[in-house]
Each structure stands twice: as C-alpha cells, then as structure tokens.
C-alpha cells in the first residue's frame, strides 16, 4: 500500500455521500480517468457547489494526486453548467494542472449518478450490474477530495459538510463536527416554526425519512430537508409496498412512460419498469424475452414515479422484488457490456427545475448561507460503522479522555475504516458507539 493510500486509510475517509465506499479501497487501483462528481444530483442540496467555489485549491491538488496515484491520463471535474461561481474559480487554477479539465453537465436529474457522469464525460457505458472501474473510470465526490486534501496533511476525518433546508428559518450549508445530532444541525439553520414536521435524510428523491432527529450525523450525511408532515413528498415516501402493489394492480395503464425516462434504460441497460409493473396486475411481465431479475439494475432514483401519470412508484416495486429474489437466493443475471445509449436519451433527460416543481419544493429551492460551527457542542456520538463495509474495533475505554482527532475505532479489515474523536471530552462506550462528552458537562 502506497504512502498516499495509507494516509487516506489512516484518516478514515469514505465516500461523502451515498453508500460511503472506503476511499482507500477505491483508489487502490489503476484507471484511465478520475472523474469528480460535482453535479449535486439531488435538488435543494448545496454542499458540493459551495465547496468547489470555496476550497478550490485543496480540491484540485487532491484530484491531481489521485490522478497520479491511479495512473490516469486525466482528471475531470464534472459539474453543472449553472454552477458559475465554482466554474470561474476552477478555471482560474486549471492552467497549473495539465492533466485536469472541466466538463459541464446539463441541469437534469440524475446528473450526479456516477454512471450518467461516466457516459457523459467518456462516452463509455458501465456494464449492467457493474462499476465505473470496469470501463477505466474512478468516480469520486467533491467533499471526499477535500477530505483527502486534509489527510495529506495528516488530519483525520472529524468534520462534516451538509445542507439544512426546507421549512427552516435560515437555509444553511454547515461545517460541523461529526456526531452532533440532526436536531442541533436544524437549530443552526434557525429551526422551524412548524409544530409538526418530518425530516428527510439526503435529497428529496432518494433520501429517507428519519425516525428521530436526535440521531447523530454520520460520514455519509449530505443534507436534511425539513417539511410539513403532510407534504406530498412525505406522503409519497411513507406509502407502504402493500399499498403500492394494490395501486399498481388497479391503476397502472401500462403506458411505458416510466421506462421512457429511466436513466438505466436510457444507457442501454435491460431494465423496463413498465414491464415489471405488469407483475402486480398479471403475475408476469407479458414478455417472454424479459426476466424479473432485471430489477437488480434499478438504481432507485425514483424518476419513474415523477413520470407516472397515475402517481405510481415502480422504483418501490423494484426494491420489494429485489428483496424477494435475494431471499430466494436468486442473483442478477444481467451483465451485458456491449451497450448503446438510447437514441432519444438527450430528449428524455428530466430537467431538475421541472422536478422541483413536480415535487412541490419550489418554495424551498433557495441559496443557503455558509456557516462553520466547530465549537459549542457538549456531546457527540460516533458509531463504529458509518459506511458500506464492516465495523471497526474500539481502542478506547470508558472514562478515557480524548482530544479531537484521537482514534476511537481502528479498522482491522480492508472494508473497515478508522473513526476519530470530533471534539475533546470523556468517553463512554454504549454498544457499538462512543459517546464523547465535554468535561464539566457530564451527567
């Protein structure tokens, strides 16, 4: 393992959004391209576009090192053409990085999907059920690059950037210690004047409704959206699969609109949400050449629901069927690599602005204030697993006093990551978590 990879592993870096794949594993490879996902796929979130404008030097230096490490011929920053401030700052600095360039994306959903970015930048299509590395690409997040920059200075990952928006008094993009509560983050955005509300963890499309706002912020947290509890988006997310299957059986008109906009279908993948919906009505897909295991190709972006004139949720049916097949030991058999994009892909891409209106979020689509809040927190909770992978092992004991940056959990597996203290204080171990309380504020 190179010194560069070792520093990333030591710092405990994972992908800053999504599943949180361990970065030391992702970059321990050879690739032709390192692609930066700067598209901020989900509406309302603002983290990456702000970081690209504010931390440009650190991000570009880290990208250049990544390109060198994996032997790539170039690094490409893929961001939406509407991010004018970030574009301006990046272009100022690109001349000193001959292997780096910028690539502008349209403001469509899901432009931040890594397979969309790979195709748009390189014209290569990731095989069905595959990953970008199969076509010579590594895709990395903006915030992850910033964390790599810190790791090169021997600074572990102890802070998180996230957007707090929706029905809050002061929409804010924050820099805060890992492990503070979601409630505290919402208060930093002025709180809400709603008596009853719910919070979405992540973007409006793929984010999940939180069961509590007193849970800690993790390495993969990207943003929180506060909405009235009866908002249409909340109602949609809370709809059970039983209800959805019943509605699919009685309401689906089998029009194919969900398939027409499906991002994977448009990339040539063998995924047809409209055919899968026939299972609820007829018990089969109505096509002898189709197999139900194509549900494994669904990226769960939710765009099919927005195209449906009956407000059905094919993506939720796909998730249900994935689970059913997995329980039966059935795996994905779709692995075609020779793919072609749909000839109408360009014309079927879904404008993000239109999506915002379809979701009834136009009143919340606002710029956010930038706030750094490093101090003033009395307690944080750090879990031993905050990513796709395996847990790490504790190296502290009850009563230990730790400083910010001290190691709490040590990775003893390739797919585990180190976890560090984000504030100074005294340790209490509870199950698979470390609770750090500032001295003088313990119970």
N, C-alpha and C positions, 0 to 999 in steps of 0.2 A: 504494500500500500504506500503510495507516494506521500510526501510531507503535506501536500495540498489536500489530499483526501483525508489524511489523518487529522488535520486541523478542523475540517468540516465535521468529521465524526466526533471529535472531542467537544465541539461546540453544541452538538445535539440538534443539528439542523434537519428539518423535514420540509416537504413542500408546504408553502404557507397557506394554501387553500386546498379544498377537495379532500382527498384521502390522506394526504400527508406522507407520501412515499419518502423513505430515508434518502437524503440527498447524497450521502457518502456512497450509497449503493448505485444511485442513478448515474453519478459522474465517474464511477469506476468502470469506464467503458470507452470504446472508440467510436466516433461518429463523424460524419461529414459536415453536419450542421448543428449548431446550438441555437435554438430558437427561443426567444424570450416572449412569454405570453404576457403582453401588456394591454390586452384588449378589455379587461374588466368585463367578463362575459355577462354578468347579471346586471340588470338595470338598478339604479339608485346607489350602488356601491362606488366609492371614490378613491380607495386606498392607492391602487397602483398608479393611476394617472397623477396623483399628488406626489408620490414618491419619485416618479420619473422626472418630475419638474424640480423637486427639492433636493434629491440625493443623486443627481445625475452622475457626478464624477465617480462616486463609490460603485454605483451600479455598472457603469461601463468598464471600470477597472476589473471588477469581479467577473464580468462577462468575458473580457479579454483573457483572463487567466483560465476560465473554463474552456474556452476555445483551444488554448494552448495545451491544456491537460488532456483533452479527449482527442487531440489531433485533427480538429475540424478545419475545413478550409475557410469557413466564415461563421460569424455570429450575427444573427438577425434579430433586431428588436421589432416585433410585430405589435403595432398599436393602432388604435382607431384614428382615422384622419381628423376627427373632431377634437383630439387632444392637442390643441395648438400650442399651449404653453410647454408641454412636455416635448413636443416635436422640435420646438425652437431651441430648447436647452440642449437636447441631444445632438442636433445638427451642428451646434456651435463647437462641440467637442469631438465629433467623429473624425476630423482630419488627422488626429494623432493616433487613431486606431484603424490601420489599413485593412484589418480583417473584419471590421464591424460595419454593418449598414442598417438602415431603417427600412421597414416595409409597412405601408399604410393599409389598414383594413377598413372596409365599409362598416357603418354603424348598424350592423344586423345582429340578430340572435340566432345561433350561439357562436359569435365570432371568437369567443375565448375558449371554445372547445379545442383541445390540442390537435385532434385530427383535422378539424377545419383549418387551423393555422398551418399545419404541415402541408396540406394540399394547396392552400392559397399562396404560400411562400415558395414551395419547391415543385409544385405540380405532381408530387408523389402522393399515393393513397396508401394509408396504413391498411394492411390486410385485415380481413374480418377477424374479430376477436384478438387482434394484435396490438402492438405498442409502437410508438414512433421509431424506436431504435431499429425495428425491422426494416425501415426504409432509410436508415442512416441519419436519423434525427434524434436529438435530445431536446425536450421542451422543458423550460424552467420558468418559474414565476418571478416577477419583479421583486417582490419582498424577499423571496428566497435568495436572490442575488445580493440584496442589501445585507442579509444575514451572513452570507459568505464573505462579504467585504469585512464585516466585523470579526468573523472567525479568523481571517488572515492577520488580524491584529490581536489574536488570542482572546477575544471577547466572546463568551458563550451566549447562547440564545436565552435571553431573560425578559425580553420585551415584545410587545405585540402591537401591530397597527390594525385598526379596524374602524369601520364607519358605523355610526349610530344615527339612524334616520327614521323616516316615517312620521308618526304623530308625536314628535318631541318638540320642545320649545326652541331648541337650538341645534339643528342638524350638525353633526361634528364628526371629523375624522381624527382619531385619537392615537397617541402613542402611550401605552400604559404597561405596567408590569404584568407578566404572565401570572395567572392565578387569581386576579381580582375577580369579583363577582360581576355577572351581567348587570345586576341591579346597580352597582356602583358606576359602571360604564354608562348606563342610561342616565343616571343622575348628572354625570359630567356633560351630558348633552341637554341639560336643563330639565330633565324629567319630562313627564307627560301630564296633561291636565285631564286625561281620560280616567274615569273611575274604574272602568273595566276594559282591559286590553289584553292582547296576546302579542308575543314576540316571536318573530321568525329568525332562526339562526342561519345566516347566509343570505343569499339573494332570494327574490320573490319567486323564482321559478323552481329552483332545486333545493332551497332552504327548507328546514324542518321547524315545526312549531315547538318551542321549548315547553317542557312540563313545569319548569321553575326558572325564575330569573335569579335565584340565589346560587346557581351553579357557577363554577369557575370558568374563566376564559382560557382557551387552550391554544396550542401552537397552530392549529388549523383554523381557528376562528377568523372570519373575514369581515363580518358585519352583523348588525342586528337591526331589524325593522320592527318598529312598534306600530301596531294597527288596532283599530277598534275590534272588539271580539266578534262582532257580526259583519266585519268587512267580507266582501265576496271572496277574496283570496284566502282568508282564514276558513270560510265555509267550504271552499273547494278542497283545501288540504285536509280538512277533517272528515271528508266524506269517506266512509268505510269501503273496503273492497266488496263487501256483500251488497251494499247499495249500488256501487258502480257496476257490478255484474248484472244486477237486476235492471238497471237503467240501460246498459248495453244491449240486453236481450230485448227490451221493449221499445227502445228509441233509436238505435243505430240504423241509419238509412243506407249504409254501405256505399257511401259516395266516393271514397278514396281520398278525400281532402287531407286526412291525417297523414297518409302515405306521401302525398304530393309535397308536403313541407318537411318531412322527416330528414334531419341532417345526415343520418347514416345512409338512408335510401338514396339521397342526392349524391353521395360519394360512391355509389355503386354497390353498396352492401345489400345483401339479400334479406332485407327487413321490410315488412309490409304491415304496418299497424292495422290497416283496414281489413286485411285478411285475418289477422289474429282476433279482431273484434267479432268475427263470424262465429268463433268458437262459443261465445256466450249465447248466441242465437240458435246455432245449428249443431253445435258439438263438433264441428270440423271447420277447416279453413276454406272449403269449397274449391280447392285447387290441389290436384294430385301431385303437382310438382313442388308444393310448399311443405315445409316441416315446421312443427310448433317450436322446435329448439332455436328458431331464428330470434326468439325473444331475448336470447342471450346477447344479441348485438345491440339492443336498445341502450342508449346512454342516459336515459331517464331525464332528458332535458325538459320534458313537459310541453314542447311546442305543439305536439299533436292536439292537445286539449284546446289550445288557442285557435286552431284552425277548424275545430269541430263546430258545426252549426247547431248541434244538439247539446253542447257543453259536456260531452263525454270525456273520459280520461283513459285513452289507450295505454299511456305510459304506466298507469297504476295497474292495469290488467297485465301488462308485461312483467312488472315486478312480482305480482302474485304468481304468474306462471313460472317465472324463473325459480321461485322458491319451491313450487310444487315439483318441478323437474329435478331440482337439486336433491330434494328429499328422496326421490326415487332413484338417485344415482345416475341420472341422465346428464350428459355433458354436451357442450356446444360442438356441433359437427361442422359449423360454417367457418371455413378457414381459407376462402379464396383470396389469392394475392393479385391475380391479374384483373384489375378493376378499372372501370372508366366512370367518370362523373356523368351525371345525368345531363343531357343536352340543354335542359331548361333550368339547371341549377341556379344560374345567375339571376333568373327572373322569379324564382320561388323563394329566395332568401327573405327572411322576415325582418322588416325594419324595426329596430329597437324602440323608436319613438312610437310606432304603432302598437308595439307590445305593451308599452307603459299605459297607453290608453285602454287597451283591451283588459288590462289588469286593474283598471281604475286607480292607478297610482300617480296620475299626472300632478296632483296637488303636492306630492312628496318628492317629485323629481327636481331637487334643488341642490345647489352647490353647498358644500359643507365647510365649516370653519375648521382650521387646523389647530389642534391642541396637544401639547406634550405634558403629560402629568406623571412625573416619576416618583413623587413623594406624597405623603399624606395618607397612605393606606396602612391600616393596622394589621391586616391579615391577608394571606394568600393561600391558596390550596393548589398543590402541584401533584398531578397524578403520574403514575409510573408508565402509562401508555396513553399517548395522545395522537396516535397516527395508525396507519395500516402497518401492521408488523407485530412484534412480540413485546411483552413488558420488560422493563429494566429492573434491576435489583437494588434495594436501598443500601446506602453506605453511611447513613446517619442513624442515630438512635434517639429515643425520647429524651428531651432535656438538652440536647446539643444546641449550642449557639452557632448560627451560621451567618456569614456575610453574603451580600449579593454576589452571585456568580459562583458560589461554592457548589460542589457536586452533591446532589441528593440521591439520584438513582444512576447506576452505572450500567451501560449496555454490555451484556455478555453474550450477545448473539448478533449475527450480521444484520438482522432486521429489527434490532432494538436500537434505541437512541438514548444518549445521556440526558438527564434532566437536572437543571440547576436552580438554585435559590434566586428569586427575583427581588426579594427585599431582605434586609437584615432582621434577625429575630431568633426566637427559640422554637425548636422543633417538637412537634407531636405527630406520631405516626398513627394513622387511622386506616385500617385495611390496606388498600393499595395507594394511599395518598399520604403526602406530607403536608401538614398544616404548619405554616410559619407565622408566628405572632410576634409583633414588635415588643421589646422589653418594656415592662410597665403597663402593658395593655392586655396581659394575660388574664384569664378568668380567675 
